[in-house]
Amino acid sequence: MRLPTGRSDSLPRVSGYASAMMGATHTLVSVSTTAVVCSLTHQPPETSALLIGGAAMTARLPDIDQRIPFLEHRGPVTHSPWAAGLFTLCAIIALAFTPLGPALAVPLGLGLGAGVLTHQLADALTLSGVPLLWPLRTDDLHLLPSGLRIRTDGSMETIFGAMLALAVAYYFWSTYAPGH
């Protein structure tokens, strides 16, 4: 859905948060980061598929706070490592009691958690930052110096997303293409 503001995701803009990263970029960040971790840790293809698929499914989940009136956008309920950890634990426990069973619940649950955590880390690259050290610190933290922070909904995010898309394509080609 294309909104009048130029955003390509379906979430409305929240006043004061014009620098929210777009959903497609969050998905690319989650997939590419999880793919790199899978490669570096030499995960088998089946495990990699669960981890990467889980990350792709939840890459946009923390921005659900934009749809819930009493939640602060990019607040600690959805944008802190504690939230990612709790979500991961709950996902693993819940999935263990499904037909998937515990053996598949762990990698899929970890992938779901990776999507939430990489979303938070991607938001920490932007002008707004996120409360990564909550409750130890309540201010928004940034992973880049002020001059390098990504202004979203603009050309820098498009370039960043394109580079990630190429990285993901290369990962899958180099890992799964015949003869590699």
Secondary structure, DSSP 8 states (H G I E B T S, - for coil): ---TTS--SSS---TT-TT---HHHHHHHHHHHHHHHHHHTT--HHHHHHHHHHHHHHTTGGGGGGTSTTS-TT-TTTSSHHHHHHHHHHHHHHHHTSTTHHHHHHHHHHHHHHHHHHHHHHHTTBSS-B-TTTTT--S-B-SS-GGG-B-SSSHHHHHHHHHHHHHHHHHHHHHHSTT-
